[in-house]
Structure formats: C-alpha cells, structure tokens
Amino acid sequence: MPQPLAPLRPSLVYFDQAARHGSIRAAAQALNIASSAVNRQILQLEAEIGTPLLERLPRGVRPTAAGELLLAHVRRWGRETRLLQQELGRLRGGVRGTIRIAAGETITEEVLPDVLAELAARYPLLDYSVIAGDNRRITADLFSREADVVVAFDVRLPVRAEVVHTVESPLGVICTHDHPLAQRRQVTLADCGAWPLVAPGREWLESSGLANLFEGADGPARIVARAERPGILKALVRAGLGIAFLTRLGVERDVAEARLAWVPFAPGILPPARISVMLPQNRAQPVSLVVFLELLRRALNERTAALSSQGRS
C-alpha cells in the first residue's frame, strides 16, 4: 500500500496554527496539545531561523515580516503537497485529461510524435490538443491560457511566461541532393547569392532569427517565392524552385530520407536558432504535464546533440 508523503515538521504546523488563530492557546486547543508544547516548538523554530516569527501581543500573536515569508512558504508547500497526492492517486487509478500543446511546425512534425507516443504508452487515458503555427500565434495561445505548454523558436525576451528549457539548432541552407551547394561542407551568403531563393513569409520572418538576412541592401537579390510555413517552404525546395534557409532540426526527416540536403552556414554568419519550452506563469502542473515536459526535454536534447554531432562529422 502506498505510503503518505512526509508531513510538515511539528514546529511549522504549530507556527502555522498560531498564526491562523492569532493565539498560541487557541492553536493548542485546535491541535489538542498543551500550550507550553506549542510555545516551545515555536521558540525552537525562531532560534533555528535566527529571527522572531511571531510578535507577542497583550491579546495574542501576529506574524512578523519574517513570519509572513515563512507562512507563505509553509502554506504553498501544503497546497502543492495536496495537489501532488491527488495527482499520484489519479496516476494509480489511470490518468485522464488533456494536454494542450502549441508549437512551431518543425516541432510538431519532427519531435512531438515520438514524445506523445511514449507518453501515451505510459498513460493511455490521456488525450492531446496540438496547435501548430508561427511564434505570434502559439505564444498568444499561451498567454490566453489556451495552451499548457508552448515550444517556440527565437522567442524575444522578456516574455510573460516561464521558460523551463532551451536548446539550440544551427541554421543552414536546404537544397536538392543534385544541387551544387549540396556538395559543400559549409556555405557563405556569397555562395548562396547566385541561386534563386524560397524565403519565409513576412509574418514568419518577423519572429525569426533569419530576419537579419533579409534586411537592407545586402539581402537576397532573387526571391522566387515566399512561404508562411516550413512544410510549404520545403516542398518548394524539393520541387527545385530554389534553395532556402532553415534549421537542421527542421529538415531532420527529409535529410534522413534523402529528400533534401542541408549544409550549415560558415561560422559567424548567424547564431543558431533557439528553441524555448514555455509554461504559463503561476499555474500548478499536474503530474502528467511534468512527465510530458521531462520527455520533451530529453527528446530535444538528444535530437539537437545528435544533429550537432552529424554536422561536425
């Protein structure tokens, strides 16, 4: 039979009760123990912390500033412990619920399917809502509380969200396997200048680290098409319309299946794309979401490390 989680130390319980009742005597009555025992435990706690936690008044007690800080911690711990016990109980009975995920198209195509398959094997009663889109849309879903977790590229800080994990993926050129650039180990912008380019659409560029390549007089001279989604951009490149710029993670499957080639930019041209995993601020996380986040972190770390190693080989 599962064992209950360890309770708060008695001194913290006595302190919390004294603050709630405004009196050591009333706290003792509620706890059904002697007033002297409550007072002794609180005095020991104050000695341990090194500052008074209760102000002794003619008719009761009230928390000091330090006491208020400790109370907030004790009560938050109590709430989170109760939530954890409830979630663990649900796990034993079979977790139900929905995890709402908003992510860039690259993540929904290349990373999420394997993560969700592994999570589904553990918790078959869960279901999922997956929203794909550009950074503007998916972060809006997070801020409107329509998503439990967002995975976005090149988020411009500060954002009103909790960033819980980040990884980086290098940028480079995608092209067909018979393209002259496919034979190079790395490329410069000058190397790309002679070839027609399939560019990201304007909304995509506004929230992308690629934006600097398309600004001013030094931008690409010949853009033959614009695409608002990575899938469309890759399809146009596969058809031979031109080359394009994308992260290595964004073409992992296409490269593995020999549908596209990817060549990294030479060092110093562009920093790698940064992928951020974000959560709404101040929202309790159910156990199922905690497990999902751990699987997602592991998948992102493994994918980006493996691709980085391939890029150096």
C-alpha positions as CSV (number, residue, x, y, z in Angstrom):
1,M,0.0,0.0,0.0
2,P,1.4,3.5,-0.9
3,Q,2.9,5.4,2.0
4,P,1.7,9.0,2.6
5,L,4.1,11.8,1.9
6,A,6.1,13.1,4.9
7,P,4.2,15.7,6.9
8,L,5.4,19.1,7.8
9,R,7.7,19.4,10.9
10,P,5.6,19.9,14.1
11,S,7.2,23.3,14.7
12,L,6.0,24.5,11.3
13,V,2.5,23.1,11.9
14,Y,2.3,24.8,15.3
15,F,3.6,28.1,13.9
16,D,1.0,28.0,11.1
17,Q,-1.8,27.3,13.6
18,A,-0.7,30.0,16.0
19,A,-0.7,32.5,13.1
20,R,-4.1,31.3,11.8
21,H,-5.8,31.5,15.2
22,G,-3.9,34.6,16.4
23,S,-3.2,32.9,19.7
24,I,-0.9,30.1,21.0
25,R,-3.6,29.0,23.4
26,A,-6.2,28.7,20.6
27,A,-3.7,26.9,18.4
28,A,-3.0,24.4,21.2
29,Q,-6.7,23.8,21.7
30,A,-7.1,23.2,17.9
31,L,-4.2,20.8,18.0
32,N,-5.3,19.2,21.2
33,I,-1.9,19.6,22.9
34,A,-0.5,21.7,25.7
35,S,0.1,25.4,25.1
36,S,3.6,25.0,26.5
37,A,4.4,22.4,23.9
38,V,3.3,24.8,21.1
39,N,5.2,27.7,22.5
40,R,8.4,25.6,23.0
41,Q,8.3,24.4,19.4
42,I,7.8,27.9,18.0
43,L,10.7,29.3,20.2
44,Q,13.0,26.5,18.9
45,L,12.0,27.3,15.3
46,E,12.8,31.0,15.9
47,A,16.1,30.1,17.4
48,E,16.9,27.9,14.4
49,I,16.0,30.6,11.9
50,G,17.6,33.3,13.9
51,T,14.8,35.8,14.0
52,P,11.4,36.3,15.7
53,L,8.5,34.8,13.7
54,L,5.6,35.9,15.9
55,E,5.1,39.2,17.6
56,R,3.7,38.6,21.1
57,L,0.8,41.0,21.9
58,P,-1.2,41.5,25.1
59,R,-4.0,39.6,23.4
60,G,-2.5,37.0,21.2
61,V,0.2,36.9,18.5
62,R,0.7,38.0,14.9
63,P,3.4,37.2,12.3
64,T,6.4,39.4,11.9
65,A,7.7,40.2,8.4
66,A,9.9,37.1,8.6
67,G,7.0,35.1,9.8
68,E,4.8,36.2,6.9
69,L,7.6,35.0,4.5
70,L,7.8,31.6,6.2
71,L,4.0,31.3,6.3
72,A,3.8,31.8,2.6
73,H,6.3,29.0,2.1
74,V,4.6,26.6,4.5
75,R,1.1,27.1,3.0
76,R,2.4,26.9,-0.6
77,W,4.1,23.6,0.4
78,G,0.9,22.4,1.9
79,R,-1.1,23.2,-1.2
80,E,1.4,21.6,-3.6
81,T,1.7,18.5,-1.4
82,R,-2.1,18.1,-1.5
83,L,-2.1,18.5,-5.3
84,L,0.8,16.0,-5.6
85,Q,-1.1,13.5,-3.5
86,Q,-4.2,13.9,-5.6
87,E,-2.3,13.5,-8.9
88,L,-0.4,10.5,-7.6
89,G,-3.8,9.0,-6.7
90,R,-5.1,9.7,-10.1
91,L,-2.0,8.0,-11.6
92,R,-2.7,4.9,-9.7
93,G,-6.2,4.8,-11.0
94,G,-5.3,5.8,-14.5
95,V,-4.7,9.4,-15.5
96,R,-7.3,11.2,-17.6
97,G,-7.2,14.6,-19.0
98,T,-6.0,16.7,-21.9
99,I,-2.5,18.2,-22.5
100,R,-2.7,21.3,-24.8
101,I,0.4,21.9,-26.8
102,A,1.2,24.9,-29.1
103,A,4.4,24.5,-31.1
104,G,6.1,25.5,-34.3
105,E,5.5,23.3,-37.2
106,T,9.0,21.9,-37.1
107,I,8.5,20.7,-33.5
108,T,5.0,19.2,-34.3
109,E,6.4,17.3,-37.3
110,E,9.9,16.3,-36.1
111,V,9.8,15.9,-32.3
112,L,6.2,15.7,-30.8
113,P,5.0,12.5,-32.5
114,D,7.6,10.3,-30.7
115,V,7.2,12.1,-27.4
116,L,3.4,11.8,-27.4
117,A,3.7,8.1,-28.4
118,E,5.9,7.4,-25.4
119,L,3.6,9.3,-23.1
120,A,0.6,7.5,-24.5
121,A,2.2,4.2,-23.7
122,R,2.5,5.2,-20.1
123,Y,-0.8,6.9,-19.7
124,P,-3.3,5.6,-22.3
125,L,-6.2,7.6,-20.9
126,L,-4.7,11.0,-21.7
127,D,-5.5,12.9,-24.9
128,Y,-3.8,15.8,-26.6
129,S,-4.6,19.0,-28.4
130,V,-1.8,20.1,-30.7
131,I,-1.7,23.5,-32.3
132,A,0.9,24.4,-34.9
133,G,1.7,27.9,-36.1
134,D,4.1,30.8,-36.1
135,N,5.5,32.3,-32.9
136,R,3.0,35.0,-32.7
137,R,0.0,32.6,-32.8
138,I,1.3,30.0,-30.5
139,T,2.6,32.4,-27.8
140,A,-0.8,34.2,-28.0
141,D,-2.4,30.8,-27.1
142,L,-0.1,30.5,-24.1
143,F,-0.9,34.0,-22.8
144,S,-4.6,33.5,-23.3
145,R,-4.3,30.2,-21.3
146,E,-5.4,28.1,-24.3
147,A,-2.2,26.1,-24.1
148,D,-0.5,24.2,-21.2
149,V,2.9,24.4,-22.9
150,V,4.4,26.2,-25.9
151,V,7.5,25.3,-27.9
152,A,8.7,28.3,-30.0
153,F,11.7,29.4,-32.0
154,D,13.8,32.5,-31.3
155,V,11.5,34.0,-28.6
156,R,12.3,37.6,-27.9
157,L,12.7,38.1,-24.2
158,P,11.2,39.2,-22.0
159,V,8.0,37.2,-22.3
160,R,5.2,36.9,-19.8
161,A,5.8,33.2,-19.4
162,E,8.1,30.8,-17.6
163,V,10.9,29.5,-19.8
164,V,11.7,26.0,-18.5
165,H,14.1,24.7,-21.1
166,T,16.1,25.9,-24.2
167,V,18.1,24.2,-26.8
168,E,19.9,25.4,-30.0
169,S,19.8,24.2,-33.6
170,P,22.2,25.5,-36.2
171,L,21.0,27.3,-39.3
172,G,21.9,26.4,-42.9
173,V,20.9,26.0,-46.5
174,I,18.5,23.4,-47.8
175,C,18.5,22.3,-51.4
176,T,18.0,19.2,-53.6
177,H,20.7,16.5,-53.5
178,D,21.8,17.3,-57.0
179,H,22.3,21.0,-56.3
180,P,25.9,22.2,-56.5
181,L,25.7,23.6,-52.9
182,A,24.8,20.1,-51.6
183,Q,28.5,19.0,-52.1
184,R,29.9,21.7,-49.8
185,R,30.8,21.2,-46.1
186,Q,29.6,24.8,-45.3
187,V,28.3,27.8,-47.2
188,T,28.5,31.6,-47.0
189,L,26.0,34.1,-48.1
190,A,28.1,34.8,-51.1
191,D,27.8,31.2,-52.1
192,C,24.0,31.5,-51.9
193,G,23.8,34.7,-53.9
194,A,23.8,33.1,-57.3
195,W,20.8,30.9,-56.7
196,P,17.0,31.6,-56.5
197,L,15.7,31.6,-53.0
198,V,12.5,30.5,-51.4
199,A,12.1,32.9,-48.5
200,P,10.0,32.7,-45.3
201,G,6.8,34.8,-45.4
202,R,6.8,38.2,-43.7
203,E,5.0,37.1,-40.6
204,W,7.3,34.2,-40.2
205,L,10.4,36.5,-40.6
206,E,9.1,38.9,-38.0
207,S,9.6,36.3,-35.3
208,S,12.6,34.5,-36.8
209,G,16.3,34.8,-36.3
210,L,16.6,34.8,-40.1
211,A,15.2,38.3,-40.3
212,N,18.7,39.9,-40.4
213,L,19.5,38.1,-43.7
214,F,16.6,39.8,-45.5
215,E,17.0,43.4,-44.3
216,G,18.7,46.2,-46.2
217,A,20.6,46.3,-49.4
218,D,22.6,43.2,-48.5
219,G,19.5,41.0,-48.6
220,P,19.0,38.2,-51.1
221,A,18.7,39.5,-54.7
222,R,16.4,36.9,-56.2
223,I,13.5,35.7,-54.1
224,V,11.3,33.5,-56.3
225,A,8.7,32.6,-53.7
226,R,7.6,33.2,-50.1
227,A,6.2,30.6,-47.8
228,E,4.5,31.1,-44.4
229,R,5.1,27.5,-43.2
230,P,8.2,25.3,-43.1
231,G,6.3,22.5,-44.8
232,I,5.4,24.6,-47.8
233,L,9.0,26.0,-47.9
234,K,10.5,22.5,-48.0
235,A,8.0,21.3,-50.7
236,L,9.0,24.2,-53.0
237,V,12.7,23.4,-52.5
238,R,12.1,19.7,-53.2
239,A,10.4,20.7,-56.4
240,G,13.6,22.5,-57.5
241,L,12.2,26.1,-57.3
242,G,15.2,27.3,-55.3
243,I,17.2,27.0,-52.1
244,A,16.1,28.0,-48.6
245,F,17.4,28.7,-45.1
246,L,16.2,26.5,-42.2
247,T,17.4,24.9,-39.0
248,R,19.0,21.5,-39.1
249,L,16.2,20.2,-36.8
250,G,13.6,21.4,-39.3
251,V,14.8,19.0,-42.0
252,E,15.9,16.0,-40.0
253,R,13.4,13.6,-41.6
254,D,13.9,15.0,-45.1
255,V,17.6,14.5,-44.9
256,A,17.3,11.0,-43.4
257,E,15.0,10.0,-46.2
258,A,17.3,11.7,-48.9
259,R,14.6,14.1,-50.0
260,L,16.7,17.2,-49.2
261,A,20.3,18.1,-48.4
262,W,21.2,20.5,-45.6
263,V,24.5,22.4,-45.5
264,P,25.5,24.6,-42.4
265,F,26.4,28.2,-42.7
266,A,30.0,29.0,-42.1
267,P,30.8,30.2,-38.5
268,G,29.8,33.7,-37.7
269,I,27.1,34.3,-40.2
270,L,24.1,33.6,-38.0
271,P,23.7,32.4,-34.4
272,P,21.9,29.1,-34.0
273,A,18.1,29.1,-33.6
274,R,17.0,28.9,-30.0
275,I,14.1,26.7,-29.1
276,S,12.3,27.6,-25.9
277,V,9.8,25.5,-23.9
278,M,7.4,27.8,-22.0
279,L,4.6,27.4,-19.5
280,P,2.0,29.9,-18.2
281,Q,3.2,31.7,-15.1
282,N,1.8,30.7,-11.7
283,R,-0.1,27.6,-12.9
284,A,0.1,24.3,-11.0
285,Q,1.4,21.5,-13.1
286,P,-0.4,18.1,-13.0
287,V,1.9,15.0,-12.9
288,S,1.1,14.1,-16.5
289,L,2.4,17.5,-17.7
290,V,5.5,17.1,-15.6
291,V,6.2,13.8,-17.2
292,F,5.5,15.2,-20.7
293,L,8.0,18.1,-20.1
294,E,10.7,15.6,-19.0
295,L,10.1,13.5,-22.1
296,L,10.2,16.6,-24.3
297,R,13.4,18.0,-22.7
298,R,15.1,14.6,-23.3
299,A,13.9,14.4,-26.9
300,L,15.1,18.0,-27.7
301,N,18.4,17.4,-26.0
302,E,19.0,14.1,-27.8
303,R,17.9,15.4,-31.2
304,T,20.0,18.6,-31.1
305,A,23.1,16.8,-29.7
306,A,22.9,14.1,-32.4
307,L,22.4,16.6,-35.2
308,S,25.2,18.8,-33.9
309,S,27.5,15.7,-33.9
310,Q,26.5,14.9,-37.5
311,G,27.1,18.4,-38.6
312,R,30.7,18.2,-37.3
313,S,31.4,14.9,-38.9
